[in-house]
Amino acid sequence: MTPEDIKRELLELNIFKYIDKVETVEEGVSTNVFRIFSDSSVFYLRIQQQENIKALISEIEIYNLLNEQKVKVPEVIYYETDSGRFGSPYMIVTEIKGEPLYTKDQNIKRKVLNKAGEDLAIINSFKVNGFSWIESINEEIIIANYKTYQDFHFSGLEKRFNSIINEGLLNGKSSQYINKINTSNKVFSEYTTGHLAHGDFDISSVYYSDDTYTGIIDFGDVRVGSIYYDLAHNYLYDGEESLKYLLEGYLNVTKLDDNYMEHIRSEALFIAVGKFSWIIKNIPKSNWNNIEINYINNFFINI
């Protein structure tokens, strides 16, 4: 659908009295996103493919849950979970003002990540029955589909790891990676309770405006992991300094084990494996981003 088609359909819903314009933000394989300008406010329409309806429902319910806890995330103002007006399920959410935290000003970065860390701690504080992707949310009880964290991480791991080795994405001997994975497995055996996780948390998801934290966006990969999952994702993609600033706020809200860095490194290792596996499955080899691959590879070797 064109932006004009979207505008016409939205006006028929009577959610907006007036729409200045609609513009395309993203056209993806599973999701199309449009930006809506209405009466000096901005909203986002996300249209999801029918086969991913469970993910959309989970995201809607997570936004509602977090807004009740005063976490700065988008607010869902309207949604349809059947085929809907646009031929697929969709939701409309409010804007988190500002821009991603790509600033090089360390004072601003620290200030914003401190606040983001406080919100992230609240997000991760929700305890869950099981691990992995969210199956359902019933009366604020979140259900996932793996009983143990080892089951979650090691499901299909050998196949994924072999494909990474065969594609030559990892430097060095495969035995050194296997030893690291086995060590991580011992850490994961300690986890008996799942925690709600953003799932794709890095500075691109943290927004700020006028040097002030405004919120966290993009919960499309929301899942259930350990309490360290989001911290590890940030550590992998943004580095130690970003993690340090994030933890300053995070630890104001919740307590972690004294050896939390061991847990974070173990999580980051598996996230790196998952990223390589995703690249192989979803991106043609001619389009592989060698900078990103080398970065993750070096992380993998040095962790």
LUMRO-21887 format. One record per residue: residue in one letter; y, z, x of N, C-alpha, C in turn. Coordinates in steps of 0.001 Angstrom, whole numbers, padded with zeros to 6 digits, always signed. Each point is the difference from the previous one (the first is absolute). Layout:
<recs>
AYZXYZXYZX ...
</recs>
This chain:
<recs>
M-001196+000000+000828+001196+000000-000828+001254+000000+000868 T+001035-000686-000452+001256-000042+000732+000835+001246-000328 P+000987+000332+000823+000884+001122-000326+000659-000127-001372 E+000321-001226-000403+000594-000188-001333-001005+000318-001105 D-001256-000375+000212-001048+000357-000962-000137+001520-000108 I+000019+000651+001140-000112+001461+000039+001169+000636-000742 K+001192-000492+000249+001197+000545-000651-000095-000122-001516 R-000422-001149-000472-000126-000224-001442-001021+000957-000624 E-001137+000161+000637-001041+000884-000524+000466+001459-000002 L+000705+000403+001050+000471+001380+000085+001020+000317-001090 L+000882-000931-000274+000997+000229-001048-000657+000156-001363 E-001105-000689-000221-000724+000128-001276-000668+001360-000149 L-000234+000673+001118-000598+001336-000051+000992+001066-000469 N+001297-000312+000070+001063+000926-000389+000054+001256+000874 I-000461-000122+001245+000150+001104+000951+001401-000014+000589 F+000504-001206+000235+001320-000182+000590+000930-000648-001024 K+001197+000555-000111+000985-000624-000897+000528-001299+000601 Y+000095+000010+001320+000527-001182+000673-000650-000107+001378 I-000310-001215+000400-000553-000244+001327+000896-001012+000708 D+000570+000415+001133+000864-000902+000761-000814-001131+000616 K-001089+000377+000678-000872-001022+000591-001335+000608+000397 V-000956-000868+000230-001318+000386+000501-000288-000868+001212 E-000506+000622+001072-000346-000785+001179-001387+000372+000505 T-000663-000962+000604-001338+000217+000537+000088+000793+001301 V-000815+001044+000105-000072+000802+001215-001224-000373+000803 E-001132-000112-000693-001255-000250+000699-000969-000732-000909 E-000640-000995+000529-001083-000678-000702-001250+000148+000847 G-000886+000908-000411-001191+000276+000780-001261-000472-000684 V-001121+000291+000655-001298-000387-000544-000308+000793-001265 S+000291+001284+000032-000358+000862-001132+001208+000518-000768 T+001204-000158+000556+001194+000591-000608+001191-000934+000127 N+000781-000096-001083+001296-000677+000038+001074+001030-000325 V+001066+000022+000793+001053+000993-000183+001333-000705-000228 F+000752+000503-000997+001315-000555-000318+001026+001129-000029 R+001204-000307+000467+001109+000951-000030+000875-000311-001206 I+000336+001036-000775+000774-000151-001231+001354+000685+000177 F+001079-000728-000249+001348+000560+000067+000511+000173-001425 S+000296+001253-000360+000431+000280-001369+001045+001109-000012 D+001206-000313-000473+001059+000997-000148+000182+000858+001248 S+000185-000639+001123+000253+000633+001308-001193+000811+000527 S-001154-000098-000655-001215+000655+000480-001028-001057+000380 V-000939+000402+000842-001053-000916+000453-001362+000587-000356 F-000871-000862-000490-001365+000386-000350-000965-001017+000613 Y-001274+000379+000038-001012-000905+000552-001135-000192-001006 L-000356-001248-000192-001142-000365-000841-001138-000410+000911 R-001145+000653-000149-001169-000390+000779-001107-000440-000935 I-000423-001253+000157-001057-000578-000826-001278-000027+000826 Q-001046+000627-000539-001251+000166+000733-001089-000903-000574 Q-000880-000500+000856-001139-000768-000493-000927+000920-000789 Q-000639-000548-001030-000830+000785-000901-001112+000748+000747 E-000580-000628+001024-001104+000642+000718+000446+001225+000793 N+001310+000162+000176+000524+001164+000721+000660+001000-000938 I-000390-000041-001263+000629+000851-001007-000165+001483+000326 K-001157+000382+000555-000230+001415+000297+001018+000513+001012 A+000331-000825+000990+000981+000397+001014+001383+000188-000627 L+000357-000894-000935+001302+000119-000653+000077+001266-000848 I-001048+000275-000761-000023+001205-000837+000125+001247+000866 S-000731+000018+001111+000080+001151+000906+001408+000177+000532 E+000637-001099+000380+001349+000086+000545+000993+000513-001036 I-000127-000473-001221+000878+000474-001079-000154+001503-000186 E-001247+000469-000064-000243+001418-000242+000442+000861+001186 I-000161-000548+001218+000455+000731+001184+001521+000126-000005 Y+000716-001065-000341+001461+000078-000089+000421+001063-001008 N-000650+000015-001145+000335+001000-001027-000258+001416+000515 L-001128+000172+000656-000371+001304+000536+001002+000480+001047 L+000395-000891+000900+000908+000382+001076+001423+000219-000492 N+000421-000768-001006+001325+000234-000569+000091+001384-000638 E-001088+000463-000580-000017+001352-000564+000204+001053+001085 Q-000422-000318+001224+000150+000925+001119+001309-000214+000766 K+000873-000842-000549+001315-000278+000598-000092-000706+001346 V-001113-000683+000252-000117-000820+001200+000805-001272-000222 K+000712-000452+001010+000866-001174-000142-000816-001283+000126 V-000520-000449-001132-000760-001242-000094+000524-000769-001207 P-000334-001287-000128+000454-000755-001173-000489+000637-001304 E+000778-000201-001057-000370+000476-001333-000433-001197-000850 V-001131+000141-000658-000502-001069-000860+000717+000087-001347 I+000685-001090-000388+000719+000025-001285-000735-000773-001089 Y-000923-000874+000401-000763-000757-001007-001200-000645+000684 Y-001087-000134-000757-001176-000684+000535-000909-000458-001135 E-000834-000963+000294-001087-000427-000881-001233-000201+000867 T-001124+000562-000419-001209-000078+000819-001035-000981-000562 D+000349-000694-001090-000876-001082-000458+000530-001311+000588 S-000333-001114-000595+000458-001285+000556+001516-000100-000003 G+000640+000687-000948+001441+000153+000061+000809-001256-000284 R+001290+000209-000055+000947-001068-000289+000006-001086+001076 F-000375+000377+001212+000043-000951+001108-001382-000539+000356 G-000956+000230-000882-001347-000515+000220-000851+000869+000900 S+000564+001089+000506-000699+000942+000873+000619+001381-000196 P-000698+001051+000413+000594+001340-000057+001260+000065+000874 Y+000932+000864-000377+001234+000110+000778+000640+001358-000194 M+000938+000319+000871+000829+001187-000182+001417-000312+000468 I+000963+000749-000539+001395-000102+000396+000427+001368+000514 V+000567+000030+001214+000376+001273+000616+001455-000027+000432 T+000552+001189+000169+001363+000134+000499+000051-000296+001494 E+001191-000242+000465+000206-000291+001422+000152+001280+000808 I-000585+000029+001189+000356+000992+001011+001090-000646+000847 K+001185+000552-000054+001161-000634+000629-000098+000036+001525 G+000669-000955+000622+000093-000019+001442-000863-001062+000641 E-000485+000294+001195-000764-000955+000794-001052+000741+000807 P-001006-000724+000509-001030+000652+000818+000583+000617+001264 L-000668+000997+000518+000512+000792+001120-000267-000688+001340 Y+000625-001141+000198-000161-000731+001256+001114+000311+000999 T+000833+000965-000300+001127+000325+000862-000464+000451+001386 K+000803-000318+001015-000259+000467+001364+000749+001300+000303 D+000833+000451-000951+000733+001248+000169-000976+001168-000189 Q-000330+000690+001069-001016+001049-000054+000432+001201-000836 N+001289+000284-000065+000469+001114-000823-000233-000272-001483 I+000310-001232-000410-000243-000376-001395-001498-000016-000279 K-000750-000594+000910-001444-000103-000184-000635+001384-000159 R+000415+000923+000842-000559+001352-000073+000364+000677-001316 K+001243-000117-000387+000467+000620-001239-000756-000539-001207 V-000160-001319-000068-000656-000633-001142-001493+000313-000010 L-000655-000069+001170-001435+000262+000058-000324+001464-000271 N+000888+000898+000341-000200+001405-000368-000131+000147-001508 K+000912-000647-000737-000034+000067-001464-001200-000742-000574 A-000298-001156+000586-001169-000752-000448-001276+000803+000236 G-000044+000732+001106-001155+000836+000296-000206+001077-001050 E+001077+000562-000517-000112+001008-001060-000608-000605-001257 D+000465-001204-000366-000567-000671-001173-001451-000398+000234 L-000302-000484+001206-001369-000407+000302-000950+001190-000088 A+000446+001153+000429-000832+001204-000088-000332+000334-001450 I+000962-000200-000903-000261+000242-001424-001009-001019-000522 I+000168-001264+000387-000951-001041-000410-001412+000371+000447 N-000136+000365+001272-001312+000325+000561-000565+001318-000509 S+000818+000797-000666-000459+001318-000466-000930-000084-001202 F-000034-001148-000678-000877-000144-001163-001446-000111+000464 K-000808+000964-000381-001408+000013+000388-000822-000813-001002 V-001041-000639+000532-000707-001018-000774-001506+000202+000091 N-000696-000337-001088-001462+000007-000018-000512-001306+000580 G-000412+000022+001269-000524-001212+000617+000990-000620+000964 F-000374-001194+000498+000814-000728+000976+000016-001482-000353 S+000875-000769+000662+000125-001451-000136+000957-000387-001108 W-000226-001178-000591+000925-000507-001012-000072+000872-001245 I+001126+000105-000684+000065+000836-001195-000710-000693-001150 E-000947+000712-000607-000750-000537-001131+000720+000250-001318 S+000534+001191-000156+000690+000330-001251+000837+001255+000192 I+000939+000194-000929+000808+001209-000028-000037+000529-001422 N-000565+001182-000155-000184+000576-001331+000576+001409-000014 E+001075+000177-000772+000664+001298-000083+000356+000527+001396 E+000569-000903+000803+000470+000298+001353-001137+000334+000963 I-001250-000297-000380-001130+000137+000908-000358-001393+000496 I+000114-000209+001305-000225-001311+000591-001453-000099+000454 I-000650-001092-000358-001407-000195+000339-000138-001192+000936 A-000745+000170+001086-000305-001084+000933-001508-000195+000052 N-000467-001023+000741-001394-000409-000163-000931+000244+001174 Y+000431+000742+001043-000913+000415+001063-000008+001521+000078 K-001174+000585+000114-000108+001456-000011+000448+000622+001314 T-000221-000697+001112+000408+000540+001304+000897-000993+000722 Y+000776+000508+000952+000902-000864+000748-000770-000905+000951 Q-001127+000488+000479-000848-000833+000846-000521-001208-000774 D-000405+000220-001251-000451-001126-000832+001105-001033-000153 F+001212+000482-000204+001153-000882-000172+000217-000840+001254 H+000129+000651+001137+000354-000709+001227-001143-000848+000549 F-001241+000455-000187-001109-000697+000637-000681-001003-000923 S+000484-000117-001246-000541-001005-000901+000355-001400+000509 G-000995-000758+000431+000232-001355+000506+000634-000054+001373 L+000082+001152+000685+000696+000042+001293-000676-000883+001047 E-001332+000068+000076-000708-000766+001030+000275-001493-000131 K-000020-000500-001240+000267-001415-000236+001421-000358+000403 R+000951+000846-000379+001398-000257+000350+000210+000040+001510 F-000598+000986+000632+000174+000160+001443-000608-001179+000758 N-001169-000448-000441-000638-001149+000659+000841-001266-000122 S+000627-000184-001163+000840-001188-000187+001214+000048+000922 I+000534+001190+000225+001137+000160+000912-000412-000348+001429 I-001156+000498+000416-000511-000295+001344-000247-001498+000158 N-000634-000603-001013-000343-001429+000072+001233-000890+000082 E+001092+000433-000628+001239-000777+000041+000784+000236+001289 G-000464+000925+000827+000665+000262+001274+001313+000743-000135 L+000167+000748-001104+001263+000705-000207+000126+001260+000844 L-001130+000535+000438+000041+001210+000812-000259-000336+001460 N+000831+000521+000890-000211-000168+001428-000968+001072+000502 G-000661-000264+001112-000888+001000+000567-001375-000021-000622 K-000813+000987+000374-001374+000078-000474-000055+000654-001382 S-000863-000540-000844-000096+000539-001358-000489+001443+000007 S-000742+000400+001037-000556+001358+000042+001101+001054+000019 Q+001138-000299+000653+001065+000987+000073+000621+000251-001367 Y+000029-001017-000857+000526+000174-001350-000987+000747-000876 I-001287-000319+000176-001032+000677-000779-000001+001493+000306 N+000176+000357+001261+000053+001417+000377+001184+000696-000671 K+001145-000684-000048+001178+000584-000650-000245+000177-001498 I-000648-000964-000622-000289+000078-001429-000963+001148-000289 N-001014+000162+000837-000947+001095-000198+000680+001357+000140 T+000952+000082+000923+000763+001240+000147+000823+000278-001252 S+000604-001045-000545+000794+000146-001219-000864+000419-001173 N-001228-000490-000033-000913+000349-001081-000202+001512-000080 K-000054+000664+001169-000163+001449+000009+001218+000686-000615 V+001189-000563+000244+001213+000559-000582-000024-000154-001516 F-000406-001181-000467+000008-000269-001440-000997+000865-000770 S-001047+000463+000688-000997+000837-000675+000597+001324-000467 E+001172+000358+000556+000650+001255-000389+000705-000110-001352 Y+000256-001222-000458+000792-000168-001212-000875+000126-001246 T+000356+000919-000855-000736+000188-001249+000860-000283-001230 T+001311-000077+000193+000929-000232-001114+000872-001205+000290 G+000103-000893-000978+000872-001155+000145+001431+000343-000357 H+000919-000817+000500+001420+000182-000294+000612-001353-000355 L+000925+000033-000944+000711-001213-000375+000748-000548+001210 A-000091-001330+000206+000672-000637+001135+000753-001245-000461 H+001176-000206+000562+000776-001205-000257-000816-001236+000359 G-000677+000060+001152-000933-001056+000384+000538-001046+000946 D+001329-000149+000060+000590-001027+000878+001328+000521+000548 F+000000+001262+000396+001259+000676+000303+000476-000295+001420 D+001169-000610+000102+000718-000156+001263+001481-000113-000333 I+000826-000264+001008+001449+000030-000249+000458-001112-000940 S-000816-001035-000199+000382-001045-000949-000038+000509-001436 S-000702+001103-000237-000089+000587-001344+001029+001091-000233 V+000707+000399+001057+001006+001063-000091+001381-000642-000099 Y+000733+000329-001071+001316-000601-000220+001110+001025+000212 Y+001144-000537+000436+001177+000852+000189+001254-000802-000313 S+001070+000724-000297+001301-000614-000283+001090+000944+000479 D+000985-000535+000693+001098+000825+000527-000533+001195+000783 D-000965-000252+000860-000578+001016+000893-000820+001058-000735 T-000310-000235-001267-000680+001005-000815-001313-000551-000561 Y-001029+000797+000049-001303-000367-000566+000111-000225-001507 T-000567-001108-000484+000055-000284-001444-001368-000048-000665 G-001088-000208+000777-001299+000032-000648-001068-000792+000729 I-001189-000005-000599-001175-000696+000530-000446-001037-001017 I-000304-001202+000466-000410-001087-000895-001418-000469+000334 D-000483-000939-000796-001205-000785+000276-001267+000844+000048 F-000460+000405-001181-001236+000760-000124-001166-000895-000419 G+000068-001271+000342-001046-000941-000396-001339+000260+000649 D-000024+000753+001115-001251+000340+000684-000356+001471-000173 V+000523+000637-001046-000265+001423-000213-001504+000240-000062 R-000417+001099+000621-001428+000292+000121-000207+001493+000183 V-001247+000371+000238-000333+001384+000302-000609+000055+001391 G+000593+000806+000862-000507+000143+001356+000050+001446+000414 S+000073+000226+001293+000234+001353+000480+001498+000267-000063 I+000373+001233+000228+001427+000343-000017+000732-000674+001159 Y-000754-000527+000977+000606-000594+001190+000167-001516-000099 Y-000470-000626-001068-000053-001458-000045+001384-000639+000165 D+000973+000419-000800+001328-000621+000062+000693+000288+001334 L-000192+001198+000523+000570+000326+001308-000593-000899+001080 A-001301-000262-000101-000667-000860+000981+000473-001445-000112 H+000229-000467-001222+000501-001357-000197+001380-000146+000634 N+000837+001006-000209+001324-000005+000632-000117+000022+001517 Y-000900+000802+000516-000219+000114+001447-000446-001336+000592 L-000904-000694-000668-000493-001285+000481+001111-001038+000058 Y+000794-000108-001065+000968-001094-000106+001391+000333+000547 D+000369+001287+000009+001373+000356+000398+000076+000849+001256 G-001129+000523+000467-000013+000697+001272+000238+001502-000073 E-000062+000631+001153+000048+001462+000091+001346+000579-000418 E+001081-000673+000365+001321+000543-000321+000225+000057-001504 S-000360-001078-000688+000125-000027-001453-000853+001095-000633 L-001226+000149+000490-000878+001045-000524+000595+001386+000228 K+000598+000211+001162+000617+001289+000300+001083+000334-001026 Y+000880-000952-000284+001073+000230-000973-000570+000249-001394 L-001018-000768-000352-000633+000141-001314-000619+001384-000154 L-000687+000454+001046-000675+001298-000056+000980+001165-000088 E+001202-000167+000547+000986+001075-000085+000295+000347-001456 G+000074-001021-000850+000198+000257-001422-001295+000370-000697 Y-001057-000677+000363-001318+000206-000634-000438+001454+000120 L+000148+000565+001202-000474+001358+000253+000916+001061-000598 N+001156-000410-000509+000835+000924-000775-000595+000270-001373 V-000864-000914-000442-000543+000071-001361-001452+000467-000011 T-000773-000444+000969-001432+000330+000011-000453+000319+001415 K-001121+000697+000102-000550+000387+001304-001182-000902+000338 L-000103-000402+001256-001134-000772+000491-000764+000825+001028 D-001233-000399+000269-000786+000663+001032+000700-000115+001358 D-000269+000953+000877+000621-000017+001319-000338-001265+000782 N-001181-000559-000229-000428-001211+000723+000264-001263-000822 Y+001117-000015-000717+000279-001114-000910+000113-001342+000723 M+000429-000005+001250+000122-001280+000702-001369-000640+000246 E-001030+000801+000202-001353-000551+000138-000412-000704-001285 H+000307+000613-001121-000310-000601-001302+000799-001287-000211 I+001271+000036+000339+000864-001171-000195-000472-001161+000864 R-000356+000264+001241-000483-001066+000882-001310-000597-000517 S-000893+000847-000493-001271-000502-000538+000233-000901-001202 E+000908+000413-000890+000336-000827-001160+000601-001330+000449 A+000900+000066+000959+000681-001211+000464-000994-001006+000573 L-001021+000498+000645-001043-000870+000549-000668-000815-001100 F-000326+000643-001108-000663-000702-001097+000951-000920-000740 I+001250+000381-000077+000984-000889-000619+000135-001279+000825 A-000052+000137+001337+000065-001165+000882-001193-000926-000228 V-001202+000575-000133-001188-000802-000310+000186-000724-001322 G+000504+000731-000999+000217-000601-001312+001012-001126+000028 K+001043+000152+000816+001023-001047+000099-000571-001257+000624 F-000763+000140+001069-000651-001157+000621-000910-000704-000998 S-000770+000797-000740-000927-000566-000978+000760-000770-001075 W+001142+000552-000425+000822-000657-001028+000553-001324+000522 I+000442-000009+001249+000540-001225+000606-001060-001099-000005 I-001217+000346+000422-001086-000983+000052-000291-000565-001386 K+000000+000864-000995-000387-000397-001356+001081-000781-000727 N+001269+000308+000257+001077-000512-000848+000950-001007+000652 I+000003-000087+001329+000987-000851+000666-000711-001058+000843 P+000345-001279-000182-000583-001046+000854+000278+000283+001467 K-000966-000301+000851+000122+000331+001418+001246-000621+000623 S+000385-001176-000483+001182-000671+000545+001285+000760-000290 N-000044+000923-000989+001192+000756-000386-000030+001449+000480 W-000986+000338+000811-000069+001382+000465+001231+000344+000822 N+000523+001197-000248+001170+000510+000718-000487+000695+001277 N+000087-000714+001123-000554+000537+001245+000733+001247+000480 I+001272+000126-000350+000752+001196+000389-000588+001227-000681 E-000263-000124-001306-000580+001111-000745-001409+000301+000487 I-000801-001046+000244-001367+000186+000475-000013+000710+001355 N+000869-000413+000913+000065+000631+001317+000464+001453-000098 Y+000939+000251-000907+000499+001358-000184-001125+000926-000469 I-000731-000442-001038-001088+000823-000522-001116+000143+001033 N-000262-001082+000727-001038+000042+001025+000328+001027+001083 N+001241-000008+000478+000414+000953+001010-000072+001436-000529 F+000366+000165-001265-000099+001305-000636-001456+000458-000012 F-000875-000918-000393-001424+000274-000083-000552+000450+001354 I+000403-000675+001061-000513+000287+001340+000526+001346+000509 N+001267+000274-000259+000650+001158+000612-000104+001282-000807 I-000452-000076-001243-000022+001179-000858-000991+001045+000514 
</recs>
